[in-house]
Amino acid sequence: MPDTPKLSEVEIVKDASNYLRGSIVESLGNRITGALNHDDTHLIKFHGSYQQTDRDLDSERKRQKLEPLFSFMIRVRVPGGAATPAQWQRMDELSDTYGNGTIKLTTRQAFQLHGVLKRDLKNTIQGFNDVLLDSIAGCGDVNRNVMAPANPHESAVHRQVYEAAVAISTHLTPRTTAYWELWLNGEQHSTTEPADEEPIYGKTYLPRKFKIALAIPPYNETDIFANDIGLIAVEKNGELLGYNVAVGGGLGMTFGLPETYPRLADLIGFVAADKVVDLCEKVVTIQRDWGNRENRKLSRLKYTIDRVGLPAFQAELNQRLGYDLAPARPYRFESSTDAFGWSGDAAGLSHLTLFIEGGRIHNLPGYALKTALAEIAAFHTGEFRLTGNQNLVLANIEPAHRSRIQAVLEAHGVWPATLRLTALRQNALACVALNTCSQAFAEAERYLPQLLDKLDAVIRAHGLAEAGILIRMTGCPNGCARPYLGEIGLVGKAVGRYNLYLGANYAGERLNKLYREMLDEDGILRELTPLLADYAARRQPREGFGDFVIRQGYVQATTHGQNFHA
């Protein structure tokens, strides 16, 4: 008789949770501690929140015999990255009233609030739900925020792709009423009918998180190959025909476990535009049924596909769809970055893409970004569009408001100061890492700007200020800022120490490769300085830095996920 699979702890918690309720009500009512019951720390992720501590204060609080300073990060979904001025204003208000006074724009086009205390969770969640935002499925073993190109007003195809992202997000939102019961007193605004059953997910949801992104060639600013499902829009003469489908991407891994690795999604075919929502559902259900529920380190769709084989996965997908996917159509990606500055459209509206360092909306001396955006939100009639690179588009600006918006940004030191930055800095991504992320081994968001100050000197000395080099830093190997798609990737391994990865390409279609381990700042500069000098001297026309280091033999190309550690 075969052994019964030993389910992971989280699977047991989900099964006993009564569709994500658990004992969260009791946890919230316990005033003795700022923390939740242990099992509820797993369940609250499905409601869009992580329990965290201020790790900068842990040692001192322990010395004083105090429990850690517990607080909560809340991730607010923004499908396709589109937020209204009213929604921006509310997030700004909530960050001051209940958070740490800042807003984080994530690499998945979502908002994050940090530093929310347990007693303020309900008021905070009600606050953004009042303006038709929510955090259900912001985290947890479900489909997360669906990404799309940031400005749907760029063309009719952009609008259709954005609408597809919203439709996919709505269709794959959990149906449980627990979110509305716990946080909204039973009221709900979703267009999805809530229930105490999950027709797509089932009682225990997915084995692990699930991510979907859409892109329109030649731009891959959503890094679609890093997702469980990547959808590449195919158009002809301005008409959206459908999507090339890629499956099995995901960037997390664990140090010391070579059986874990980042993986880019495989292109498996083409689907018509009117069938894309159903296709996403079918892929999700295969992962629901076939995914590993014993070992969460091996539970993403990428491992499911490598375990059963891509042909077997495709055959199952075709069977569940009731038809075979058509062959993939030709396409070409050129970059995975944002284009900064002003642009216009045929309707006479303007759009301004702002660089947001680390995705952090805050005020600094001489750079009052948070104040400036709050002032703009009070009169702007367009949208605030979050990009997949942690930046912000002020979209659909009326002609009468263009000069006013620019004046506000200039008055607060925000614009055009960012235009004078190196392309290296403008393309940089960083996760939150220390001091709040429990997974972080090292700094990322707080440290990368300091490192870039020193790298910028090298860049400028070699005439590379305009060279679009992708640099990405994370505090751990989980990959939240997509470090393995950086032409320069820095992954924290200990406080002040990073592994250096090289060789991804500018369009987000190749993983990088480990080059050096456990480097401190001096080591990073020592290793990168001669490489950048060599690149400046011997690069070919339009050759990216990642392509250059492979051509020169500094690293070998990573051909697929299972080759990443080779």
C-alpha positions as CSV (number, residue, x, y, z in Angstrom):
1,M,0.0,0.0,0.0
2,P,1.6,3.4,-1.0
3,D,2.6,5.8,1.7
4,T,0.1,8.6,2.3
5,P,1.8,11.9,1.4
6,K,3.0,13.9,4.3
7,L,1.4,17.3,3.8
8,S,3.3,20.5,4.7
9,E,2.2,22.5,7.8
10,V,0.6,25.2,5.7
11,E,-1.6,22.6,3.9
12,I,-2.9,21.3,7.2
13,V,-3.6,24.8,8.3
14,K,-5.5,25.6,5.1
15,D,-7.5,22.4,5.3
16,A,-8.7,23.3,8.9
17,S,-9.2,27.0,8.2
18,N,-12.9,27.0,7.1
19,Y,-12.0,28.8,3.9
20,L,-9.4,31.1,5.4
21,R,-11.1,32.1,8.6
22,G,-9.0,30.1,11.1
23,S,-8.9,31.8,14.5
24,I,-8.1,35.3,13.0
25,V,-11.0,36.9,14.9
26,E,-9.6,35.6,18.2
27,S,-6.1,36.6,17.2
28,L,-7.2,40.2,16.5
29,G,-9.1,40.4,19.8
30,N,-6.0,39.3,21.9
31,R,-4.6,42.5,23.3
32,I,-1.8,40.8,25.3
33,T,0.4,40.5,22.2
34,G,0.9,42.4,19.0
35,A,1.1,39.1,17.1
36,L,-1.4,36.6,15.7
37,N,-1.8,33.0,16.6
38,H,0.8,30.9,14.7
39,D,-1.6,29.3,12.3
40,D,-3.2,32.6,11.5
41,T,0.1,34.0,10.3
42,H,-0.3,31.7,7.3
43,L,-3.9,32.5,6.7
44,I,-3.7,36.2,6.9
45,K,-1.5,36.1,3.8
46,F,-4.5,35.2,1.8
47,H,-6.1,38.4,3.1
48,G,-3.1,40.4,1.8
49,S,-1.0,40.8,4.9
50,Y,2.3,39.5,6.4
51,Q,3.1,39.6,10.1
52,Q,6.6,41.2,10.5
53,T,8.9,42.6,13.2
54,D,11.2,45.6,13.2
55,R,14.4,43.7,13.1
56,D,16.4,46.8,13.9
57,L,14.9,46.8,17.3
58,D,14.8,43.0,18.0
59,S,18.0,42.9,20.1
60,E,17.2,45.9,22.3
61,R,13.6,44.7,22.9
62,K,14.9,41.2,23.8
63,R,17.3,42.8,26.2
64,Q,14.4,44.7,27.8
65,K,12.5,41.4,28.0
66,L,9.9,42.7,25.5
67,E,8.3,40.8,22.7
68,P,9.4,41.8,19.2
69,L,7.7,44.9,17.8
70,F,5.2,43.2,15.7
71,S,3.5,45.0,12.8
72,F,1.9,44.1,9.5
73,M,2.6,44.7,5.9
74,I,-0.6,45.0,3.8
75,R,-0.4,44.4,0.0
76,V,-3.2,46.1,-1.9
77,R,-4.0,44.7,-5.3
78,V,-4.1,47.0,-8.3
79,P,-4.8,44.8,-11.4
80,G,-2.9,46.2,-14.4
81,G,-1.5,48.9,-12.1
82,A,-4.4,51.4,-12.6
83,A,-5.3,53.6,-9.6
84,T,-7.6,56.6,-9.5
85,P,-6.6,59.9,-7.8
86,A,-9.1,59.1,-5.0
87,Q,-7.5,55.8,-4.4
88,W,-4.0,57.4,-4.4
89,Q,-5.2,59.9,-1.8
90,R,-6.7,57.2,0.4
91,M,-3.5,55.1,0.3
92,D,-1.5,58.3,1.2
93,E,-3.8,59.1,4.1
94,L,-3.7,55.5,5.4
95,S,0.1,55.4,5.2
96,D,0.2,58.4,7.6
97,T,-2.7,57.4,9.9
98,Y,-1.9,53.7,10.4
99,G,1.4,52.9,8.6
100,N,5.0,54.2,8.7
101,G,4.3,57.3,6.6
102,T,5.4,55.8,3.3
103,I,3.9,53.8,0.4
104,K,5.8,51.0,-1.4
105,L,5.2,50.5,-5.1
106,T,6.0,46.8,-5.7
107,T,7.5,45.0,-8.7
108,R,4.0,43.5,-9.3
109,Q,2.2,46.8,-9.7
110,A,0.7,46.7,-6.2
111,F,0.7,49.1,-3.2
112,Q,2.2,48.0,0.1
113,L,1.7,49.7,3.5
114,H,4.2,48.9,6.2
115,G,4.2,49.2,10.0
116,V,0.5,48.7,10.5
117,L,-0.3,47.5,14.1
118,K,-2.6,44.7,14.7
119,R,-5.2,46.9,16.3
120,D,-5.3,49.0,13.2
121,L,-5.6,46.3,10.6
122,K,-9.3,46.4,10.3
123,N,-9.6,50.1,10.0
124,T,-6.8,50.2,7.4
125,I,-8.4,47.5,5.2
126,Q,-11.8,49.1,5.5
127,G,-10.1,52.4,4.5
128,F,-8.9,51.2,1.1
129,N,-12.0,49.0,0.4
130,D,-14.0,52.2,0.7
131,V,-12.4,53.4,-2.5
132,L,-12.8,50.1,-4.3
133,L,-9.4,48.6,-3.6
134,D,-8.8,45.3,-1.8
135,S,-6.1,43.1,-0.5
136,I,-7.7,39.7,-0.8
137,A,-5.2,37.4,-2.7
138,G,-2.5,40.0,-2.3
139,C,-0.4,37.2,-0.9
140,G,-1.0,33.5,-0.2
141,D,-1.4,30.4,-2.2
142,V,-3.6,31.9,-4.9
143,N,-3.2,33.9,-8.0
144,R,-1.7,37.2,-7.1
145,N,-2.0,40.7,-8.6
146,V,-2.2,40.4,-12.4
147,M,0.3,42.6,-14.3
148,A,-0.1,44.5,-17.6
149,P,1.6,47.4,-19.4
150,A,1.0,50.4,-17.3
151,N,-0.8,52.8,-19.7
152,P,-3.9,51.3,-21.5
153,H,-4.5,54.6,-23.2
154,E,-1.4,54.2,-25.4
155,S,-3.5,52.3,-28.0
156,A,-6.7,50.2,-28.4
157,V,-4.6,47.0,-28.0
158,H,-3.2,48.3,-24.7
159,R,-6.7,48.9,-23.5
160,Q,-7.8,45.4,-24.4
161,V,-4.7,43.9,-22.7
162,Y,-5.5,45.9,-19.6
163,E,-9.1,44.7,-19.7
164,A,-7.9,41.1,-20.0
165,A,-5.7,41.5,-17.0
166,V,-8.6,42.8,-14.9
167,A,-10.9,40.0,-16.2
168,I,-8.3,37.3,-15.3
169,S,-7.8,38.9,-11.9
170,T,-11.6,39.0,-11.2
171,H,-12.1,35.4,-12.4
172,L,-9.3,34.0,-10.2
173,T,-10.1,36.0,-7.1
174,P,-11.1,33.6,-4.2
175,R,-14.8,33.3,-3.6
176,T,-14.7,32.8,0.2
177,T,-16.8,35.3,2.2
178,A,-14.1,35.3,4.9
179,Y,-12.4,38.5,3.7
180,W,-15.7,40.5,3.9
181,E,-16.7,38.9,7.2
182,L,-13.4,39.6,8.9
183,W,-12.6,43.1,7.7
184,L,-15.7,44.7,6.2
185,N,-18.5,43.6,8.5
186,G,-20.0,41.4,5.8
187,E,-20.1,44.1,3.1
188,Q,-18.5,43.5,-0.3
189,H,-17.9,45.4,-3.5
190,S,-16.4,42.7,-5.7
191,T,-18.0,41.8,-9.0
192,T,-17.2,38.2,-8.1
193,E,-20.0,36.5,-6.2
194,P,-18.6,35.4,-2.8
195,A,-19.3,31.9,-1.4
196,D,-18.2,29.3,1.1
197,E,-16.8,27.1,-1.6
198,E,-14.0,27.6,-4.2
199,P,-15.0,26.2,-7.6
200,I,-11.5,26.9,-9.0
201,Y,-9.2,26.5,-6.0
202,G,-10.9,23.9,-3.8
203,K,-10.7,23.8,-0.1
204,T,-6.9,24.0,0.2
205,Y,-6.3,26.5,-2.6
206,L,-3.0,26.1,-4.5
207,P,0.2,24.5,-3.3
208,R,2.0,27.8,-3.5
209,K,1.7,31.4,-4.9
210,F,0.8,31.9,-8.6
211,K,1.6,34.8,-10.8
212,I,0.4,36.0,-14.2
213,A,1.6,38.9,-16.4
214,L,0.8,40.3,-19.8
215,A,3.1,42.2,-22.2
216,I,2.9,43.9,-25.6
217,P,6.0,43.6,-27.7
218,P,8.5,45.1,-28.2
219,Y,8.3,46.0,-24.4
220,N,8.5,43.4,-21.7
221,E,8.3,45.7,-18.7
222,T,6.3,43.1,-16.8
223,D,9.0,40.4,-17.1
224,I,6.4,37.9,-18.3
225,F,8.9,34.9,-18.3
226,A,9.3,35.3,-14.6
227,N,5.6,34.3,-14.1
228,D,3.7,31.1,-13.8
229,I,1.8,32.3,-16.8
230,G,3.2,34.9,-19.2
231,L,0.9,36.2,-22.0
232,I,2.4,38.0,-25.0
233,A,-0.1,40.1,-27.0
234,V,-0.2,39.4,-30.7
235,E,-1.7,42.1,-32.9
236,K,-2.1,42.7,-36.6
237,N,-2.9,46.2,-38.0
238,G,-3.9,47.4,-34.6
239,E,-6.2,44.5,-33.8
240,L,-5.5,42.2,-30.9
241,L,-5.6,38.6,-32.2
242,G,-4.7,36.8,-29.0
243,Y,-1.7,35.8,-26.9
244,N,1.4,33.6,-27.1
245,V,1.3,31.6,-23.9
246,A,4.3,30.9,-21.7
247,V,4.1,28.7,-18.5
248,G,6.4,27.7,-15.7
249,G,8.3,30.8,-14.7
250,G,9.3,31.7,-11.2
251,L,12.5,33.2,-9.6
252,G,12.7,31.9,-6.0
253,M,15.3,29.5,-4.8
254,T,17.0,28.5,-1.5
255,F,20.7,28.8,-0.8
256,G,22.3,25.3,-0.4
257,L,19.5,23.5,-2.1
258,P,20.5,23.0,-5.8
259,E,17.2,21.3,-6.5
260,T,15.6,24.8,-6.2
261,Y,16.3,27.3,-8.9
262,P,14.9,30.2,-10.8
263,R,13.2,29.3,-14.1
264,L,11.9,31.2,-17.1
265,A,8.5,30.2,-18.6
266,D,8.4,28.0,-21.6
267,L,6.5,29.2,-24.7
268,I,3.8,26.6,-25.5
269,G,1.5,28.1,-28.1
270,F,-1.1,30.7,-29.0
271,V,-4.6,31.3,-27.6
272,A,-7.3,33.5,-29.1
273,A,-8.1,36.7,-27.1
274,D,-11.6,35.5,-26.1
275,K,-10.3,32.3,-24.6
276,V,-7.4,33.7,-22.5
277,V,-9.4,33.8,-19.2
278,D,-10.4,30.1,-19.5
279,L,-6.8,29.2,-20.4
280,C,-5.5,30.8,-17.2
281,E,-8.1,28.9,-15.2
282,K,-7.1,25.6,-16.7
283,V,-3.4,26.1,-16.0
284,V,-4.3,27.0,-12.4
285,T,-6.4,23.8,-12.0
286,I,-3.5,21.7,-13.2
287,Q,-1.2,23.2,-10.7
288,R,-4.0,22.8,-8.0
289,D,-4.2,19.1,-8.8
290,W,-0.6,18.2,-9.7
291,G,1.5,20.6,-7.5
292,N,3.7,19.4,-4.7
293,R,1.9,19.9,-1.3
294,E,4.5,18.2,0.8
295,N,7.5,20.5,0.3
296,R,6.8,24.1,-0.2
297,K,10.3,24.8,-1.6
298,L,9.3,22.6,-4.6
299,S,5.7,23.6,-4.9
300,R,5.7,26.2,-7.6
301,L,4.4,25.4,-11.1
302,K,8.0,25.5,-12.5
303,Y,8.8,22.4,-10.4
304,T,5.6,20.7,-11.4
305,I,6.4,21.1,-15.1
306,D,10.0,19.9,-14.7
307,R,8.8,16.9,-12.6
308,V,6.2,15.7,-15.1
309,G,7.7,17.0,-18.3
310,L,6.5,19.8,-20.5
311,P,4.9,17.4,-23.1
312,A,2.8,15.8,-20.4
313,F,1.8,19.2,-19.0
314,Q,0.8,20.4,-22.5
315,A,-1.2,17.3,-23.2
316,E,-3.2,17.7,-19.9
317,L,-3.8,21.4,-20.7
318,N,-5.1,20.6,-24.2
319,Q,-7.4,18.0,-22.7
320,R,-8.8,20.3,-20.1
321,L,-9.2,23.1,-22.7
322,G,-10.9,20.7,-25.2
323,Y,-8.6,21.8,-28.0
324,D,-4.9,22.1,-28.8
325,L,-3.2,25.4,-28.6
326,A,-2.1,26.9,-31.9
327,P,1.6,27.4,-32.7
328,A,3.1,30.5,-31.1
329,R,3.2,33.5,-33.4
330,P,6.4,35.5,-34.1
331,Y,7.2,38.4,-31.7
332,R,10.3,40.3,-30.5
333,F,11.1,41.9,-27.2
334,E,13.6,44.8,-27.1
335,S,13.6,45.9,-23.4
336,S,12.2,45.3,-20.0
337,T,12.5,48.8,-18.7
338,D,10.3,51.9,-18.4
339,A,10.6,55.0,-20.7
340,F,10.8,58.1,-18.4
341,G,9.5,61.6,-19.1
342,W,6.6,63.1,-21.0
343,S,4.6,61.5,-23.8
344,G,1.3,62.3,-25.5
345,D,-1.5,60.5,-27.4
346,A,-3.8,61.1,-30.2
347,A,-6.5,62.4,-27.9
348,G,-4.3,65.3,-26.8
349,L,-3.7,63.9,-23.3
350,S,-0.2,63.8,-21.7
351,H,1.5,61.1,-19.6
352,L,4.5,61.5,-17.4
353,T,6.6,58.5,-16.2
354,L,8.4,59.2,-13.0
355,F,11.4,57.3,-11.6
356,I,10.7,56.2,-8.0
357,E,13.8,54.9,-6.3
358,G,13.1,51.6,-4.7
359,G,9.4,52.2,-5.3
360,R,9.3,54.1,-2.1
361,I,6.9,57.1,-1.9
362,H,8.3,59.3,0.9
363,N,9.7,62.7,1.6
364,L,13.4,63.4,1.8
365,P,15.3,66.7,2.3
366,G,14.9,68.6,-1.0
367,Y,12.8,65.8,-2.5
368,A,9.2,65.9,-1.2
369,L,7.8,63.2,-3.5
370,K,5.0,62.1,-1.2
371,T,3.8,65.7,-0.7
372,A,4.0,66.5,-4.4
373,L,2.0,63.5,-5.4
374,A,-0.7,64.2,-2.7
375,E,-1.0,67.7,-4.1
376,I,-1.4,66.4,-7.7
377,A,-4.0,63.8,-6.6
378,A,-6.2,66.7,-5.4
379,F,-6.7,68.0,-8.9
380,H,-5.5,65.4,-11.4
381,T,-8.4,63.9,-13.4
382,G,-6.5,61.0,-15.0
383,E,-4.9,58.0,-13.3
384,F,-1.9,57.0,-11.2
385,R,-0.4,54.0,-13.0
386,L,2.0,51.7,-11.2
387,T,4.6,50.0,-13.3
388,G,6.2,46.6,-12.9
389,N,9.6,48.4,-12.4
390,Q,8.4,50.2,-9.2
391,N,7.9,53.5,-11.1
392,L,4.8,55.7,-11.5
393,V,2.9,57.0,-14.6
394,L,0.8,60.1,-14.1
395,A,-1.6,59.2,-17.0
396,N,-4.3,61.0,-19.0
397,I,-3.2,64.5,-17.9
398,E,-5.5,67.2,-19.3
399,P,-3.7,69.9,-21.3
400,A,-4.7,72.5,-18.7
401,H,-3.0,70.4,-16.0
402,R,0.3,69.6,-17.6
403,S,2.1,72.8,-16.6
404,R,0.5,72.7,-13.2
405,I,1.7,69.2,-12.5
406,Q,5.2,70.0,-13.7
407,A,5.3,73.1,-11.5
408,V,4.3,71.0,-8.4
409,L,7.0,68.5,-9.2
410,E,9.6,71.1,-9.7
411,A,8.6,73.0,-6.5
412,H,9.2,69.8,-4.5
413,G,12.5,68.8,-6.1
414,V,11.0,65.8,-7.9
415,W,11.2,66.9,-11.6
416,P,13.3,67.1,-13.7
417,A,16.0,66.0,-11.2
418,T,15.5,62.3,-12.0
419,L,16.4,62.9,-15.7
420,R,20.0,63.6,-14.6
421,L,20.3,60.2,-13.1
422,T,22.4,57.5,-14.8
423,A,20.4,54.8,-16.7
424,L,21.9,52.3,-14.3
425,R,20.1,53.9,-11.4
426,Q,16.9,54.5,-13.3
427,N,16.7,50.8,-14.2
428,A,17.5,49.6,-10.7
429,L,15.1,47.4,-8.6
430,A,15.3,46.5,-5.0
431,C,13.1,44.6,-2.6
432,V,12.2,45.8,0.9
433,A,14.5,43.4,2.7
434,L,15.7,44.7,6.2
435,N,14.4,45.9,8.4
436,T,11.0,44.3,8.2
437,C,11.2,41.3,5.9
438,S,11.7,38.1,8.0
439,Q,13.3,36.3,5.0
440,A,16.1,38.9,4.5
441,F,19.7,38.1,5.1
442,A,21.0,41.5,4.0
443,E,19.9,45.0,3.1
444,A,18.5,45.9,-0.3
445,E,16.2,48.9,-0.7
446,R,18.0,50.9,2.0
447,Y,21.4,50.1,0.8
448,L,21.3,50.0,-3.0
449,P,21.2,53.8,-3.5
450,Q,24.4,54.1,-1.5
451,L,26.1,51.4,-3.7
452,L,24.8,53.1,-6.8
453,D,26.4,56.4,-5.7
454,K,29.7,54.6,-6.0
455,L,28.9,52.7,-9.1
456,D,27.6,55.8,-10.8
457,A,31.1,57.3,-10.5
458,V,32.5,54.3,-12.4
459,I,29.7,54.5,-14.9
460,R,30.3,58.1,-15.6
461,A,34.1,57.8,-15.8
462,H,33.7,55.3,-18.6
463,G,31.1,57.2,-20.6
464,L,28.3,54.7,-19.7
465,A,25.8,57.2,-18.1
466,E,23.3,56.5,-20.8
467,A,23.9,52.7,-21.1
468,G,20.8,50.8,-20.1
469,I,22.3,48.2,-17.7
470,L,19.8,46.3,-15.5
471,I,20.9,46.1,-11.8
472,R,18.7,44.4,-9.3
473,M,19.2,43.7,-5.6
474,T,17.4,41.5,-3.0
475,G,18.1,40.7,0.6
476,C,17.5,37.0,0.1
477,P,17.3,34.4,-2.8
478,N,13.5,34.5,-3.0
479,G,13.7,36.8,-6.0
480,C,11.0,39.5,-5.2
481,A,12.9,42.2,-7.2
482,R,13.7,39.7,-10.0
483,P,17.5,39.7,-9.4
484,Y,18.1,36.7,-11.6
485,L,16.9,38.8,-14.6
486,G,19.4,41.5,-13.8
487,E,22.4,42.0,-16.1
488,I,23.9,42.7,-12.7
489,G,22.2,40.8,-9.9
490,L,23.1,41.1,-6.2
491,V,21.5,38.7,-3.8
492,G,22.0,39.1,-0.1
493,K,23.6,36.1,1.7
494,A,24.6,37.7,5.0
495,V,24.6,41.2,6.5
496,G,26.8,43.3,4.1
497,R,27.5,40.3,1.9
498,Y,26.1,39.5,-1.6
499,N,26.4,37.0,-4.3
500,L,27.0,38.6,-7.7
501,Y,25.2,37.3,-10.8
502,L,25.9,38.4,-14.4
503,G,24.6,37.7,-17.8
504,A,20.9,38.2,-18.1
505,N,19.7,40.0,-21.1
506,Y,18.0,43.4,-21.4
507,A,14.7,42.1,-22.7
508,G,14.1,39.7,-19.8
509,E,14.6,36.5,-21.8
510,R,17.7,35.0,-20.2
511,L,18.6,34.3,-16.6
512,N,22.0,35.4,-15.2
513,K,24.7,33.2,-13.7
514,L,26.6,33.2,-10.4
515,Y,30.0,35.1,-10.9
516,R,31.3,35.7,-7.3
517,E,30.1,34.8,-3.8
518,M,29.9,36.6,-0.5
519,L,31.2,40.0,-1.7
520,D,31.2,43.1,0.5
521,E,30.9,46.5,-1.0
522,D,34.6,46.8,-1.7
523,G,34.4,43.4,-3.4
524,I,31.4,44.4,-5.5
525,L,33.2,47.5,-6.7
526,R,36.5,45.6,-7.3
527,E,34.7,43.0,-9.4
528,L,32.4,45.3,-11.4
529,T,34.9,48.2,-12.1
530,P,37.1,46.3,-14.6
531,L,34.1,44.6,-16.2
532,L,32.4,48.0,-16.8
533,A,35.7,49.4,-18.2
534,D,36.0,46.5,-20.5
535,Y,32.4,46.9,-21.6
536,A,32.9,50.5,-22.4
537,A,36.0,49.8,-24.5
538,R,35.0,46.6,-26.4
539,R,31.2,46.4,-26.6
540,Q,29.7,46.0,-30.0
541,P,27.0,48.4,-31.3
542,R,23.7,48.0,-29.3
543,E,25.3,45.2,-27.3
544,G,23.9,44.9,-23.8
545,F,26.1,44.4,-20.8
546,G,24.7,40.9,-20.1
547,D,25.4,39.8,-23.7
548,F,28.9,41.3,-23.5
549,V,30.0,39.4,-20.4
550,I,28.8,36.1,-22.0
551,R,30.6,36.9,-25.3
552,Q,33.8,37.8,-23.5
553,G,33.6,34.5,-21.4
554,Y,33.2,36.0,-18.0
555,V,30.2,33.7,-17.4
556,Q,28.4,31.1,-19.4
557,A,24.9,31.6,-20.6
558,T,22.1,30.1,-18.5
559,T,20.1,28.1,-21.0
560,H,17.3,27.0,-18.7
561,G,16.5,26.8,-15.0
562,Q,18.1,23.4,-14.3
563,N,21.3,24.8,-15.9
564,F,21.3,27.8,-13.5
565,H,23.6,26.3,-11.0
566,A,25.9,24.7,-13.5
